[in-house]
Amino acid sequence: MQNFFKKIKLVWTDRTLRNRVLFVVGALFVFRLLSAIPIPGIDTLALNRFLSNNQFFGILNIFSGGGLSNLSIIMLGVGPYITGSIIMQLLTIMVPALKKIYHEEGEAGRKKFTQYSRLLTVPLAAIQGFSLLAILETQGILVNLTAFDRITNLVIVVAGAILTMWLGELMSEFGIGNGVSLIIFAGIVSALPTEISQLLFTFDPSQIPLYILFVALSLLVIAGVVVVTEAERPIPVTYAKRVRGAKMYGGGTTYLPLRVNQAGVIPIIFALSILLFPQLIGNFLATSTNATLIKISTALVSFSQTSVLYVLQNIYQRFSVASLSSGQCSLDSSQSCHS
């Protein structure tokens, strides 16, 4: 604890660190301000009902930094940028030219690789924005929209995704830590006051053991995530001895620290997407008038809510939120999202 207060004192006495911290605070304030500006034509009550009964969009809301909860102009958040970065990372394995740029051209190659990820963010934001707006319109959340309104909303959300990406990169360059991680973290933390107030209003003394158990499990999960993320496997390296004249050099021993969790949060993201995909398809087919499609929709939704995989999905979700809350998600120069 004493060491913690020393570091806090160092931050506020060092001018450079203080300016970086203040820049991050200001950028997060701008981000939260933008997340409170909604796009036109929203039925607020329908939106609240839809989000409360849909886990898939709840996960998207986390990665959007909380902007999806009120359909703000930055509702896509850093999702398209993360997707583009992951796609580019996978392409380095399949495309030799990209692998050469990334691994052999040094810092210049990484900058070029980062630029490709930024360019890929634009079409991905357009596709995700169009799909999201179309689904929300079929659910009666966006009402009385003309063709011009649809195009305007699409342009707004794509521009919001690019703005969020730029804001995150500014935080990484002029602030402390990783900007994308901080944006996601800010979206999670922003929901805490609402959750705490609801807990206080619905507080039941008979549920105190359950509350204590929940807190203990949450701390255990976060501790487990941090331990696994920081774990390293030392690979011993021994240097051969060399004799020059009458002296002997070398012969030292060291090790290469390899992280145990190399894949980071990517398996969690893919697992959540796969497990939540049936529910998304089921909700989409529920609006159909065809009896066969309605039966398929009922089966998919029932599978998503009552199967054993549904329990595993919740476990993955808790691990994901705990990972992001502990700030382990990073989009660094390697452009991969780790947690």
C-alpha positions as CSV (number, residue, x, y, z in Angstrom):
1,M,0.0,0.0,0.0
2,Q,2.9,2.4,0.8
3,N,4.4,1.6,-2.6
4,F,1.1,2.4,-4.2
5,F,0.9,5.9,-2.6
6,K,4.5,6.5,-3.6
7,K,3.6,5.9,-7.2
8,I,0.6,8.2,-7.0
9,K,2.8,10.9,-5.6
10,L,5.3,10.3,-8.4
11,V,2.6,10.7,-11.0
12,W,1.5,14.1,-9.7
13,T,5.0,15.4,-9.0
14,D,6.3,14.4,-12.5
15,R,5.1,17.0,-15.0
16,T,5.2,14.6,-18.0
17,L,3.2,11.9,-16.3
18,R,0.7,14.4,-14.9
19,N,0.0,15.8,-18.3
20,R,-0.4,12.3,-19.8
21,V,-2.9,11.4,-17.0
22,L,-4.8,14.6,-17.5
23,F,-4.9,14.0,-21.3
24,V,-6.4,10.6,-20.7
25,V,-9.0,12.0,-18.3
26,G,-10.0,14.7,-20.8
27,A,-10.2,12.2,-23.7
28,L,-12.4,9.9,-21.7
29,F,-14.6,12.8,-20.8
30,V,-15.0,13.6,-24.5
31,F,-15.7,9.9,-25.2
32,R,-18.5,9.7,-22.6
33,L,-19.9,13.0,-23.9
34,L,-20.2,11.6,-27.4
35,S,-21.7,8.4,-26.1
36,A,-24.6,10.4,-24.7
37,I,-25.6,11.9,-28.1
38,P,-28.1,9.5,-29.8
39,I,-28.8,9.1,-33.4
40,P,-32.3,10.3,-34.7
41,G,-35.5,8.3,-34.7
42,I,-35.1,6.1,-31.6
43,D,-37.9,4.5,-29.6
44,T,-36.2,4.6,-26.1
45,L,-38.7,2.1,-24.4
46,A,-38.3,-0.4,-27.2
47,L,-34.5,-0.1,-27.0
48,N,-34.5,-0.8,-23.3
49,R,-36.7,-3.9,-23.7
50,F,-34.6,-5.1,-26.5
51,L,-31.2,-4.8,-24.8
52,S,-32.5,-6.3,-21.5
53,N,-33.5,-9.5,-23.3
54,N,-30.6,-9.8,-25.7
55,Q,-27.2,-11.0,-24.4
56,F,-25.5,-10.7,-27.8
57,F,-26.1,-6.9,-27.9
58,G,-25.1,-6.7,-24.3
59,I,-21.7,-8.0,-25.3
60,L,-21.5,-5.6,-28.2
61,N,-22.4,-2.8,-25.8
62,I,-19.3,-3.7,-23.7
63,F,-17.0,-3.5,-26.7
64,S,-18.7,-0.3,-27.9
65,G,-17.7,1.3,-24.6
66,G,-21.4,1.7,-23.5
67,G,-22.4,3.6,-26.6
68,L,-24.8,1.0,-27.8
69,S,-27.0,1.3,-24.7
70,N,-28.6,4.5,-26.0
71,L,-27.7,4.2,-29.7
72,S,-25.2,7.0,-29.6
73,I,-23.3,8.3,-32.6
74,I,-20.4,6.1,-31.4
75,M,-22.5,3.0,-30.9
76,L,-20.0,0.8,-32.8
77,G,-17.2,1.9,-30.5
78,V,-13.8,0.2,-31.1
79,G,-15.5,-3.0,-32.4
80,P,-14.7,-2.5,-36.1
81,Y,-11.1,-1.5,-35.2
82,I,-10.6,-4.6,-33.1
83,T,-12.1,-6.8,-35.8
84,G,-9.9,-5.2,-38.5
85,S,-6.8,-5.7,-36.3
86,I,-7.7,-9.4,-35.7
87,I,-8.3,-10.0,-39.4
88,M,-5.0,-8.4,-40.4
89,Q,-3.2,-10.5,-37.8
90,L,-4.8,-13.6,-39.2
91,L,-3.9,-12.6,-42.8
92,T,-0.2,-12.4,-41.8
93,I,-0.3,-16.1,-41.4
94,M,-2.1,-16.8,-44.8
95,V,-0.6,-14.0,-47.0
96,P,3.2,-14.2,-47.4
97,A,3.4,-10.5,-48.5
98,L,1.8,-9.3,-45.3
99,K,4.0,-11.6,-43.2
100,K,7.0,-10.1,-44.9
101,I,5.8,-6.5,-44.2
102,Y,5.0,-7.3,-40.6
103,H,8.1,-9.4,-39.6
104,E,10.9,-8.2,-41.9
105,E,10.5,-4.5,-42.4
106,G,10.8,-3.5,-38.8
107,E,9.1,-0.4,-37.5
108,A,8.2,0.9,-41.0
109,G,6.5,-2.3,-41.7
110,R,4.5,-2.2,-38.5
111,K,3.4,1.4,-39.3
112,K,2.2,0.2,-42.7
113,F,0.5,-2.7,-41.1
114,T,-1.3,-0.4,-38.7
115,Q,-2.4,1.8,-41.6
116,Y,-3.9,-1.2,-43.3
117,S,-5.9,-2.0,-40.2
118,R,-7.2,1.5,-40.1
119,L,-8.3,1.4,-43.7
120,L,-10.0,-2.0,-43.1
121,T,-11.9,-0.4,-40.2
122,V,-13.9,1.8,-42.6
123,P,-15.7,-1.0,-44.6
124,L,-16.1,-3.1,-41.5
125,A,-17.8,-0.2,-39.7
126,A,-20.1,0.3,-42.8
127,I,-21.0,-3.4,-42.8
128,Q,-21.5,-3.6,-39.0
129,G,-23.4,-0.3,-38.9
130,F,-25.7,-1.2,-41.8
131,S,-26.5,-4.7,-40.3
132,L,-27.0,-3.2,-36.8
133,L,-29.3,-0.4,-38.0
134,A,-31.3,-2.9,-40.1
135,I,-31.9,-5.3,-37.2
136,L,-32.9,-2.4,-34.9
137,E,-35.3,-1.2,-37.5
138,T,-37.0,-4.6,-37.8
139,Q,-37.3,-4.7,-34.0
140,G,-39.2,-1.4,-34.0
141,I,-36.5,0.6,-32.3
142,L,-35.8,2.9,-35.2
143,V,-39.2,4.1,-36.4
144,N,-40.5,6.4,-39.3
145,L,-37.2,6.5,-41.1
146,T,-36.9,7.6,-44.8
147,A,-34.2,6.4,-47.1
148,F,-32.3,9.7,-46.4
149,D,-32.6,9.1,-42.7
150,R,-31.1,5.6,-43.1
151,I,-28.2,6.8,-45.1
152,T,-27.6,9.7,-42.6
153,N,-27.6,7.3,-39.7
154,L,-25.2,5.0,-41.4
155,V,-22.8,7.8,-42.2
156,I,-23.0,9.0,-38.6
157,V,-22.2,5.6,-37.0
158,V,-19.3,5.0,-39.4
159,A,-17.9,8.4,-38.7
160,G,-18.4,7.7,-35.0
161,A,-16.4,4.5,-35.3
162,I,-13.5,6.3,-37.0
163,L,-13.6,9.1,-34.4
164,T,-13.5,6.5,-31.6
165,M,-10.5,4.8,-33.2
166,W,-8.7,8.1,-33.6
167,L,-9.4,9.0,-30.0
168,G,-8.1,5.7,-28.8
169,E,-4.9,6.1,-30.8
170,L,-4.4,9.6,-29.4
171,M,-4.8,8.2,-25.9
172,S,-2.1,5.6,-26.6
173,E,0.3,8.2,-28.0
174,F,-0.2,11.1,-25.7
175,G,-1.6,9.4,-22.6
176,I,-0.8,6.3,-20.5
177,G,-1.7,2.7,-21.3
178,N,-3.6,1.6,-24.3
179,G,-6.3,3.8,-25.6
180,V,-8.6,1.0,-26.9
181,S,-8.4,-0.8,-23.6
182,L,-9.2,2.4,-21.7
183,I,-12.2,3.1,-23.9
184,I,-13.6,-0.4,-23.2
185,F,-12.8,0.0,-19.5
186,A,-14.6,3.3,-19.4
187,G,-17.7,1.8,-20.9
188,I,-17.7,-0.9,-18.3
189,V,-17.1,1.4,-15.4
190,S,-19.8,3.9,-16.6
191,A,-22.4,1.2,-15.9
192,L,-21.3,0.7,-12.3
193,P,-23.3,3.7,-10.7
194,T,-26.5,2.4,-12.3
195,E,-25.9,-1.1,-11.1
196,I,-25.0,0.0,-7.6
197,S,-28.1,2.2,-7.3
198,Q,-30.3,-0.7,-8.5
199,L,-28.7,-3.0,-6.0
200,L,-29.3,-0.5,-3.2
201,F,-33.0,0.0,-4.2
202,T,-33.6,-3.7,-4.4
203,F,-31.4,-4.7,-1.4
204,D,-32.7,-7.7,0.6
205,P,-31.0,-8.5,3.9
206,S,-31.8,-12.2,3.4
207,Q,-29.6,-12.2,0.2
208,I,-26.4,-11.0,2.1
209,P,-24.7,-14.5,1.9
210,L,-25.4,-14.5,-1.9
211,Y,-23.9,-11.0,-2.2
212,I,-20.8,-12.0,-0.2
213,L,-20.4,-15.2,-2.4
214,F,-20.8,-13.1,-5.6
215,V,-18.1,-10.6,-4.4
216,A,-15.7,-13.5,-3.4
217,L,-16.2,-15.2,-6.8
218,S,-15.7,-12.0,-8.7
219,L,-12.4,-11.3,-6.9
220,L,-11.3,-14.9,-7.4
221,V,-12.1,-14.7,-11.2
222,I,-10.2,-11.4,-11.5
223,A,-7.2,-12.8,-9.6
224,G,-7.2,-15.9,-11.8
225,V,-7.3,-13.8,-15.0
226,V,-4.4,-11.6,-13.8
227,V,-2.3,-14.6,-12.7
228,V,-2.8,-16.5,-16.0
229,T,-2.2,-13.3,-18.0
230,E,1.0,-12.4,-16.2
231,A,2.2,-16.0,-16.1
232,E,5.5,-16.7,-17.9
233,R,7.3,-19.9,-18.9
234,P,11.0,-19.4,-18.7
235,I,13.0,-21.0,-21.5
236,P,16.6,-21.4,-20.4
237,V,19.3,-20.0,-22.7
238,T,23.0,-20.9,-22.1
239,Y,25.8,-19.1,-23.8
240,A,28.9,-21.1,-24.7
241,K,32.2,-20.2,-23.1
242,R,34.9,-18.5,-25.3
243,V,38.6,-18.4,-24.6
244,R,40.6,-15.4,-25.8
245,G,44.2,-15.4,-24.8
246,A,44.4,-16.3,-21.2
247,K,40.9,-15.2,-20.3
248,M,37.6,-17.0,-20.6
249,Y,34.4,-15.1,-21.7
250,G,30.8,-16.0,-21.7
251,G,29.3,-19.1,-20.2
252,G,26.4,-17.2,-18.8
253,T,22.8,-18.5,-18.4
254,T,19.6,-16.6,-18.8
255,Y,16.1,-17.3,-20.0
256,L,13.4,-16.2,-22.5
257,P,10.1,-15.2,-20.8
258,L,7.3,-16.7,-22.9
259,R,3.8,-15.8,-21.8
260,V,1.6,-18.8,-21.0
261,N,-1.5,-17.1,-22.5
262,Q,-0.3,-16.2,-26.0
263,A,-3.8,-16.0,-27.5
264,G,-5.1,-13.5,-25.0
265,V,-8.8,-12.6,-25.2
266,I,-9.3,-13.8,-28.8
267,P,-10.6,-17.3,-27.8
268,I,-13.1,-15.7,-25.4
269,I,-14.3,-13.3,-28.1
270,F,-14.8,-16.1,-30.6
271,A,-16.4,-18.4,-28.1
272,L,-18.9,-15.7,-27.1
273,S,-19.6,-15.0,-30.8
274,I,-20.2,-18.6,-31.6
275,L,-22.4,-19.3,-28.5
276,L,-24.5,-16.2,-29.0
277,F,-24.9,-16.6,-32.7
278,P,-27.9,-19.0,-32.5
279,Q,-29.7,-16.5,-30.3
280,L,-29.1,-13.7,-32.8
281,I,-30.4,-15.9,-35.7
282,G,-33.4,-16.9,-33.6
283,N,-34.3,-13.3,-32.8
284,F,-34.0,-12.4,-36.4
285,L,-36.2,-15.3,-37.6
286,A,-38.8,-14.4,-35.0
287,T,-40.1,-11.5,-37.1
288,S,-40.9,-13.9,-40.0
289,T,-44.5,-14.9,-40.8
290,N,-43.5,-18.4,-42.0
291,A,-44.5,-21.1,-39.5
292,T,-41.4,-23.2,-40.2
293,L,-39.1,-20.3,-39.6
294,I,-40.9,-19.4,-36.4
295,K,-40.4,-23.0,-35.1
296,I,-36.7,-22.8,-36.0
297,S,-36.5,-19.4,-34.2
298,T,-38.1,-20.9,-31.0
299,A,-35.7,-23.9,-31.0
300,L,-32.7,-21.6,-31.4
301,V,-33.7,-19.3,-28.7
302,S,-34.6,-22.2,-26.4
303,F,-31.2,-23.8,-27.1
304,S,-29.4,-20.5,-26.3
305,Q,-31.2,-20.1,-22.9
306,T,-31.6,-23.6,-21.5
307,S,-28.6,-25.7,-22.8
308,V,-25.4,-26.5,-21.0
309,L,-23.6,-24.3,-23.4
310,Y,-25.6,-21.4,-22.1
311,V,-24.0,-21.9,-18.7
312,L,-20.6,-22.1,-20.2
313,Q,-21.4,-18.9,-22.2
314,N,-22.1,-17.0,-18.9
315,I,-18.8,-18.2,-17.5
316,Y,-17.0,-17.0,-20.6
317,Q,-18.8,-13.7,-20.4
318,R,-17.8,-13.2,-16.7
319,F,-14.2,-14.0,-17.6
320,S,-14.3,-11.6,-20.5
321,V,-15.7,-8.7,-18.5
322,A,-13.2,-9.4,-15.7
323,S,-10.4,-9.4,-18.2
324,L,-11.4,-6.1,-19.7
325,S,-12.0,-4.5,-16.3
326,S,-8.5,-5.4,-15.2
327,G,-7.2,-3.6,-18.3
328,Q,-5.5,-6.6,-19.9
329,C,-6.9,-6.0,-23.4
330,S,-4.3,-4.4,-25.5
331,L,-4.0,-3.4,-29.2
332,D,-0.3,-2.6,-29.2
333,S,2.2,-2.4,-32.1
334,S,1.4,-6.0,-33.0
335,Q,-2.2,-5.1,-33.5
336,S,-3.5,-8.0,-31.5
337,C,-6.1,-7.8,-28.7
338,H,-4.8,-9.5,-25.6
339,S,-6.2,-9.9,-22.2
